[in-house]
Amino acid sequence: VQLVESGGGLVQPGRSLRLSCVASGFTFSTYVMSWYRQTPGKERELVALVSSGGGITIYTDTVKGRFTVSRDTSKNTAFLQMNMLKPEDTAVYYCGAGSSRSRPPDYWGQGTQVTVSS
């Protein structure tokens, strides 16, 4: 099993980034895909998730209206479109794959750094 994130970087406040997560080694279409983030000294928190079929999306309150989670089953890829970025969005972002929306992911990516700063 492998989850490989990309798309992180340094961006100014108010700008956008799009994270990608390419999955392999499992049946992508049957797994919930999620995005978490973590800053030093804090627990990893759920940012957004999309159901296996793509019909259900869930967001943490602080990103609602700014972030959009999606998936492309034909490419075994999940995405996190992040708009109107704020300094408080700065974190390492992790992609996760799980069998249930109510439990933490079974598999994790290595993480990608997102830094929002002027």
Summary of the structure (lengths in Angstrom):
residues: 118
radius of gyration: 13.2
end to end distance: 37.0
largest distance: 40.5
contacts: 350
relative contact order: 0.32
helix: 10%
strand: 50%
